[in-house]
Amino acid sequence: MPRSRVLAIIQAGGAGSRMDVLTRERAKPALPFAGVFQLVDFPLSNLANSGVNHIWLSVQFRASSMEEQVANGRPWDLDRNHEGLRLLMPEQGTGSLDEDGFATGNADELYRIRDRVQAARPDVLLVLSADHVYRADLDDVVRAHLDAGAECTVVTTEVPVEQASDHAVVRVEDGRVVDFAYKPEDPASGVVATEIFAYDPAVLVEVLEELHRELGADAGPGDSGLGDFGEHLLPRLVARGRTAAFALPGYWRDLGTPSKFLAAHRDVLLDDVGVLGVEDWPIITHQPQRPPARFLDGAVLSDSLVSPGCTVAGTVRSSVLSPGVVVEAGAEVVDSVLFADTVVRAGASVHRSIVDMRCDIGADAVVGGPDADLDDDDAITVVGRGSTVGTGVHVGVGSRLEPGTSA
C-alpha cells in the first residue's frame, strides 16, 4: 500500500505573552532549551525523524527570529524544491477580512489557511504546537489515526491533576475521546491534550466552515470567531463521535510560563528524560560553532548544563548556561537559566531567575533570591535581552526587566 500523504503544520503562535519579557523580541518557539536547543527544534526533529518531510511552519509574531533559527530547513534535510519546510506568514489581500492578516487563535489560523491545505491534498493533516519538549513517533500517530478511521486523533499525556487546568482535559473510553474540557477550573483527571493532532483534512475544513457560519457574524472584524482549538473546534469534533485518542509514551513538558520553563530545565539537569540523548532519534538544531567550555581554577560546578563557549570561574549549581556565558570568580548562579553571551561579574549572585542573552550582571549585584517559590510564575525573576544590572544593584524576587533595561 502506498505511503499516506502527510502534511504537518507547526503553529509557532503569537506573542507568547505568558513568557513576559522573554518574548518581547522573539517568537516563543525561538526560546532556547537546555543551552543548545530551541523549542522549535523539538517538533521539527520529531517530524523529520518520523519521515514527515512536508512541513509548514506558521509564524504569527517576530517571524525573523524563526527564519534565522530554522535556516530554511537545512539542519533537518528539509531544504527541498518539492515539499520540505515552508514558512507561512500572515498575508493581506488574499481574502475576506476574516481570512487576511493575523490569526486570533490556532483554530482561527487553520480556518485562514484551509484553502492552502486543500490545495496540498494531504491524506492526513498533523497540527503541532511549538512550545513543548517531548519525543514522539508521528508515523505511529498517523497509522493509529488511519486504522481507527478517525476524523481527529488527539495525542494525550498525563500530568498532575493540579496542573491539568492549564490544558485541555480529555476523557477517553475504549480509545475514543468522549468528553473534552478546555482549561477547566476543576479538572476531572490529569489526562490532557499535548497539542498534537491528526485530522482528516476534508472533515476539518467542513467543520471549520460550519463553525464560521455559526460564529462569524458575532465576531469582530477580521475574526472568524473560531478562536483556539479548545473553544469550538475540538468540542464539535468530539461531539461528532469519531475523535480518537493516542497516548504519548514518555516525557512531555509544557514550557509556556517562567516557572514551567525552569521546571523543565530542572528535569534535564541530571537525566536526558528519554528525549535529548536518544541516538537514533536526535534532536537537531541550528547553532553556530563555539569553542569548548572552560572551567578555571577555583570554579565550583554541580548538577548543571554548561554549553560550548562558556567560561566559569565562579560557582554554578543546578543551572543551565547557554553558549558563551561567563561567570566570573566569586560570582554565583543557582537554580537559574542564563541565555547566550550573558556575563555575571565578580561577586554577583543570580538565584531562581531567567536571564536573557547578552545581559551584563554587574559586580556584587543580586538578581532574584534563594527563597523564591519555584512554582510561582510571579516569584521567578526574568531579565530581558541586552539588559544591564549595575554594580551592587539588587533586582528583587519576581522582578521583570524589559529588554535593553539598565538597572
C-alpha positions as CSV (number, residue, x, y, z in Angstrom):
1,M,0.0,0.0,0.0
2,P,1.5,3.4,-0.9
3,R,2.5,5.7,2.0
4,S,-0.1,8.2,3.0
5,R,0.4,11.8,2.1
6,V,1.0,13.7,5.3
7,L,1.2,17.5,5.7
8,A,2.3,18.8,9.1
9,I,1.7,22.4,10.3
10,I,3.7,23.6,13.3
11,Q,1.8,26.5,14.8
12,A,4.5,28.8,16.2
13,G,2.0,31.0,17.8
14,G,1.6,34.7,18.6
15,A,3.3,37.0,21.0
16,G,3.7,34.4,23.8
17,S,2.7,36.9,26.5
18,R,2.9,34.3,29.3
19,M,6.7,34.3,28.9
20,D,6.6,38.1,29.5
21,V,9.9,39.9,28.6
22,L,11.5,36.9,27.1
23,T,9.1,37.1,24.1
24,R,9.0,40.8,23.6
25,E,11.5,40.5,20.8
26,R,11.3,36.8,19.7
27,A,8.7,34.2,18.8
28,K,8.2,31.8,21.8
29,P,9.4,28.7,19.8
30,A,12.8,30.5,19.3
31,L,13.4,30.4,23.1
32,P,16.5,28.3,24.0
33,F,16.2,25.0,25.8
34,A,19.0,23.1,27.7
35,G,21.5,25.6,26.4
36,V,22.0,24.3,22.9
37,F,18.5,23.8,21.5
38,Q,15.5,26.0,20.6
39,L,11.9,24.9,21.3
40,V,11.1,24.7,17.6
41,D,13.8,22.0,17.3
42,F,11.5,19.5,19.0
43,P,8.5,19.4,16.6
44,L,10.8,19.8,13.6
45,S,13.1,16.9,14.8
46,N,10.2,14.7,15.7
47,L,8.6,15.2,12.3
48,A,11.9,14.7,10.4
49,N,12.8,11.6,12.4
50,S,9.2,10.2,11.7
51,G,9.8,10.6,8.0
52,V,7.4,13.5,7.6
53,N,9.0,15.9,5.1
54,H,6.2,18.2,4.1
55,I,6.0,20.8,6.9
56,W,4.6,24.3,7.1
57,L,5.9,26.5,10.0
58,S,3.2,29.1,10.7
59,V,4.7,32.2,12.4
60,Q,2.4,35.0,13.6
61,F,4.9,37.1,15.6
62,R,8.5,38.1,15.1
63,A,8.9,35.9,12.1
64,S,12.6,36.9,11.6
65,S,13.6,35.2,14.8
66,M,12.2,32.0,13.4
67,E,13.7,32.4,9.9
68,E,17.2,32.6,11.4
69,Q,16.7,29.6,13.6
70,V,15.3,27.2,11.1
71,A,17.7,28.1,8.3
72,N,15.3,27.1,5.5
73,G,15.1,23.6,7.0
74,R,18.7,22.7,6.2
75,P,19.6,21.1,9.6
76,W,16.6,18.7,9.2
77,D,17.2,18.0,5.5
78,L,14.1,19.9,4.6
79,D,15.5,22.5,2.2
80,R,13.9,20.9,-0.9
81,N,12.4,22.0,-4.1
82,H,9.4,19.7,-3.5
83,E,7.6,19.8,-0.2
84,G,10.2,20.3,2.6
85,L,9.9,23.2,5.0
86,R,7.8,26.3,4.2
87,L,7.3,29.3,6.4
88,L,3.7,30.7,6.5
89,M,3.4,34.4,7.3
90,P,0.2,36.4,7.8
91,E,-0.9,37.9,4.5
92,Q,-3.0,40.8,3.4
93,G,-5.2,41.0,0.2
94,T,-5.7,37.2,0.0
95,G,-9.4,37.0,1.0
96,S,-12.1,38.5,3.2
97,L,-11.3,40.4,6.4
98,D,-11.6,37.2,8.5
99,E,-9.1,35.4,6.2
100,D,-6.4,38.1,5.9
101,G,-3.8,39.1,8.4
102,F,-3.1,37.8,11.9
103,A,-5.0,34.9,13.4
104,T,-6.8,35.3,16.7
105,G,-6.2,31.7,17.8
106,N,-4.9,28.4,16.5
107,A,-8.3,27.2,15.2
108,D,-8.8,30.6,13.6
109,E,-5.4,30.2,11.9
110,L,-6.5,26.8,10.4
111,Y,-9.6,28.5,9.0
112,R,-7.5,31.1,7.3
113,I,-5.2,28.6,5.6
114,R,-7.9,26.0,4.8
115,D,-7.7,26.6,1.1
116,R,-4.0,26.1,1.0
117,V,-4.4,22.8,3.0
118,Q,-7.0,21.6,0.5
119,A,-4.7,22.5,-2.4
120,A,-1.9,20.4,-0.9
121,R,-4.3,17.4,-0.9
122,P,-2.9,15.5,2.1
123,D,-4.5,12.3,3.3
124,V,-3.7,13.3,6.9
125,L,-3.0,16.7,8.4
126,L,-0.8,16.8,11.5
127,V,-1.0,20.0,13.6
128,L,1.5,20.6,16.3
129,S,2.3,23.3,18.8
130,A,5.9,24.5,19.2
131,D,6.4,25.1,22.9
132,H,6.7,21.7,24.4
133,V,9.6,19.2,24.9
134,Y,8.9,15.6,24.1
135,R,9.8,12.7,21.8
136,A,7.1,11.3,19.5
137,D,7.0,9.0,16.5
138,L,4.4,10.8,14.4
139,D,4.3,7.9,12.0
140,D,2.7,5.8,14.8
141,V,0.2,8.6,15.3
142,V,-0.7,8.7,11.6
143,R,-1.1,4.9,11.4
144,A,-3.3,4.8,14.5
145,H,-5.4,7.6,13.2
146,L,-6.0,5.9,9.8
147,D,-6.5,2.5,11.4
148,A,-9.2,4.0,13.7
149,G,-11.0,5.7,10.8
150,A,-10.9,8.8,12.9
151,E,-11.9,12.3,11.9
152,C,-9.4,13.6,14.5
153,T,-6.9,12.0,16.8
154,V,-5.8,13.8,20.0
155,V,-2.4,12.8,21.3
156,T,-2.7,12.8,25.1
157,T,-0.4,12.6,28.1
158,E,-1.0,12.6,31.8
159,V,0.0,15.5,34.1
160,P,-0.7,16.0,37.9
161,V,-4.3,16.9,38.3
162,E,-3.4,20.2,39.9
163,Q,-1.7,21.2,36.7
164,A,-4.4,20.0,34.3
165,S,-6.4,23.2,34.4
166,D,-3.8,24.8,32.2
167,H,-4.6,22.4,29.5
168,A,-7.4,20.7,27.6
169,V,-8.6,17.8,29.7
170,V,-10.0,14.8,27.8
171,R,-12.0,11.7,28.9
172,V,-11.2,8.6,26.9
173,E,-13.2,5.4,26.6
174,D,-12.1,2.4,24.5
175,G,-9.6,4.6,22.6
176,R,-12.3,7.3,21.8
177,V,-12.5,10.8,23.2
178,V,-15.9,11.1,24.7
179,D,-15.5,14.4,26.7
180,F,-13.4,17.5,26.3
181,A,-13.0,20.4,28.8
182,Y,-10.8,23.3,27.8
183,K,-8.7,24.6,30.7
184,P,-11.4,23.7,33.4
185,E,-11.2,25.2,36.8
186,D,-11.8,21.8,38.4
187,P,-10.3,19.1,36.2
188,A,-11.7,15.6,36.5
189,S,-8.4,14.0,35.7
190,G,-4.8,14.7,34.6
191,V,-5.3,13.3,31.0
192,V,-4.7,16.3,28.7
193,A,-4.1,17.1,25.1
194,T,-0.5,17.6,24.1
195,E,-1.5,20.0,21.3
196,I,-0.5,17.3,18.7
197,F,-3.4,16.4,16.5
198,A,-4.1,14.4,13.4
199,Y,-7.0,15.4,11.2
200,D,-9.0,14.1,8.3
201,P,-8.4,17.2,6.2
202,A,-11.8,17.1,4.4
203,V,-13.6,16.8,7.7
204,L,-11.5,19.6,9.3
205,V,-12.3,22.0,6.5
206,E,-16.0,21.1,6.7
207,V,-16.2,21.7,10.4
208,L,-14.1,24.9,10.3
209,E,-16.5,26.4,7.7
210,E,-19.5,25.2,9.6
211,L,-18.3,26.8,12.8
212,H,-17.5,30.0,10.9
213,R,-21.1,30.2,9.5
214,E,-22.4,29.9,13.1
215,L,-19.9,32.1,14.9
216,G,-18.5,34.6,12.4
217,A,-21.4,37.0,12.3
218,D,-21.0,37.7,16.1
219,A,-17.2,38.1,15.9
220,G,-15.4,41.3,15.3
221,P,-13.9,42.5,12.0
222,G,-11.0,40.3,11.0
223,D,-12.1,37.5,13.3
224,S,-13.6,34.2,12.2
225,G,-15.0,33.5,15.6
226,L,-13.2,30.2,15.9
227,G,-10.5,31.2,18.5
228,D,-8.3,28.5,19.9
229,F,-8.8,24.8,19.2
230,G,-10.4,24.1,22.6
231,E,-13.1,26.7,22.3
232,H,-15.2,25.3,19.5
233,L,-13.3,23.1,17.0
234,L,-12.4,20.1,19.3
235,P,-15.7,20.1,21.2
236,R,-17.5,20.0,17.8
237,L,-15.3,17.1,16.6
238,V,-15.7,15.2,19.8
239,A,-19.5,15.6,19.6
240,R,-19.4,14.0,16.1
241,G,-18.2,10.8,17.8
242,R,-15.2,9.9,15.7
243,T,-12.3,11.5,17.7
244,A,-9.7,9.0,18.8
245,A,-7.0,9.3,21.5
246,F,-3.3,8.3,21.2
247,A,-1.5,8.1,24.5
248,L,2.0,9.6,24.1
249,P,4.6,7.4,25.9
250,G,7.4,9.0,27.8
251,Y,8.2,12.6,28.8
252,W,6.2,15.6,27.8
253,R,6.5,19.1,29.3
254,D,4.9,22.4,28.6
255,L,7.2,25.4,28.8
256,G,4.7,28.1,28.5
257,T,5.4,30.1,31.6
258,P,8.5,31.1,33.6
259,S,8.0,28.6,36.3
260,K,7.4,25.8,33.8
261,F,10.4,26.8,31.8
262,L,12.6,26.5,34.9
263,A,10.9,23.2,35.9
264,A,11.6,21.6,32.5
265,H,15.3,22.7,32.8
266,R,15.5,21.1,36.3
267,D,14.2,17.9,34.7
268,V,17.1,17.6,32.3
269,L,19.9,18.6,34.6
270,L,20.7,15.0,35.6
271,D,18.9,13.0,33.0
272,D,18.1,13.1,29.3
273,V,14.5,12.2,30.1
274,G,14.3,9.9,27.1
275,V,14.4,12.9,24.8
276,L,17.8,14.6,24.5
277,G,20.2,11.6,24.3
278,V,18.4,9.1,22.0
279,E,21.0,8.0,19.4
280,D,18.6,7.0,16.7
281,W,16.2,9.9,17.4
282,P,18.4,13.0,17.5
283,I,17.1,16.5,18.4
284,I,18.6,18.5,15.6
285,T,19.3,22.2,15.9
286,H,20.9,25.1,14.0
287,Q,23.6,26.6,16.2
288,P,26.9,28.4,15.4
289,Q,30.1,26.5,16.3
290,R,31.7,27.6,19.6
291,P,35.0,26.6,21.3
292,P,34.9,24.2,24.2
293,A,33.7,25.4,27.6
294,R,36.4,26.4,30.1
295,F,36.4,25.9,33.8
296,L,39.1,28.0,35.5
297,D,40.9,27.4,38.8
298,G,38.5,27.9,41.7
299,A,35.3,27.2,39.7
300,V,32.6,25.2,41.5
301,L,30.1,23.3,39.4
302,S,27.3,20.9,40.3
303,D,24.2,19.4,38.7
304,S,24.3,21.8,35.8
305,L,24.5,22.0,32.0
306,V,27.3,24.1,30.5
307,S,27.3,24.9,26.8
308,P,30.2,25.4,24.4
309,G,31.9,28.8,24.6
310,C,31.2,29.3,28.3
311,T,33.9,30.4,30.8
312,V,33.3,29.6,34.5
313,A,35.5,30.8,37.3
314,G,32.7,31.1,39.9
315,T,30.0,28.9,41.4
316,V,27.3,27.3,39.3
317,R,24.7,25.0,40.9
318,S,21.5,23.4,39.4
319,S,21.6,25.8,36.5
320,V,21.9,25.9,32.7
321,L,24.4,28.1,30.9
322,S,23.8,28.7,27.2
323,P,26.7,29.2,24.8
324,G,29.2,32.0,25.6
325,V,28.1,32.7,29.2
326,V,30.7,34.0,31.5
327,V,30.6,33.5,35.3
328,E,33.5,35.4,36.9
329,A,35.4,34.4,40.0
330,G,33.3,35.0,43.2
331,A,30.0,35.1,41.2
332,E,27.3,32.6,42.0
333,V,24.5,31.2,39.7
334,V,21.9,28.9,41.3
335,D,18.6,27.4,40.1
336,S,18.7,29.6,37.0
337,V,18.9,29.6,33.2
338,L,21.2,32.0,31.5
339,F,20.9,32.6,27.8
340,A,23.8,33.1,25.4
341,D,26.6,35.5,25.9
342,T,25.4,36.8,29.3
343,V,28.1,37.8,31.8
344,V,27.8,37.5,35.6
345,R,30.6,39.6,37.0
346,A,32.7,39.0,40.2
347,G,30.8,38.8,43.4
348,A,27.3,38.9,41.7
349,S,24.6,36.3,42.5
350,V,21.8,35.1,40.4
351,H,19.1,32.9,42.0
352,R,16.0,31.3,40.7
353,S,16.0,33.6,37.6
354,I,15.9,33.5,33.8
355,V,18.4,35.9,32.3
356,D,18.1,36.5,28.5
357,M,21.0,36.8,26.1
358,R,23.7,39.4,26.1
359,C,22.9,40.7,29.6
360,D,25.6,42.1,31.9
361,I,25.1,41.4,35.6
362,G,27.4,43.8,37.4
363,A,29.9,43.1,40.1
364,D,28.3,42.4,43.5
365,A,24.8,42.7,42.0
366,V,21.9,40.5,43.2
367,V,19.3,39.1,40.9
368,G,16.4,37.1,42.4
369,G,16.7,35.2,45.6
370,P,17.2,31.7,47.1
371,D,13.8,31.7,48.8
372,A,11.7,32.4,45.7
373,D,8.9,29.9,45.1
374,L,9.9,27.9,42.0
375,D,6.3,27.0,41.3
376,D,5.1,30.6,41.3
377,D,5.5,32.5,38.0
378,D,5.4,35.8,39.8
379,A,8.3,34.8,42.0
380,I,10.7,34.0,39.1
381,T,12.9,36.9,38.3
382,V,13.2,37.5,34.5
383,V,15.7,39.8,32.9
384,G,15.1,40.8,29.3
385,R,17.6,40.6,26.4
386,G,20.5,43.0,26.4
387,S,19.8,44.4,29.9
388,T,22.5,45.7,32.3
389,V,22.3,45.4,36.1
390,G,24.7,47.8,37.6
391,T,27.4,47.2,40.2
392,G,25.8,46.3,43.6
393,V,22.2,46.7,42.3
394,H,19.6,44.4,43.8
395,V,16.9,43.1,41.4
396,G,14.2,41.7,43.7
397,V,12.4,38.4,43.6
398,G,9.8,38.3,40.8
399,S,11.1,41.4,39.1
400,R,10.9,41.9,35.3
401,L,13.4,43.9,33.4
402,E,12.3,44.8,29.9
403,P,14.8,44.2,27.0
404,G,17.6,46.8,27.0
405,T,16.9,48.0,30.5
406,S,19.6,49.4,32.7
407,A,19.0,48.8,36.4
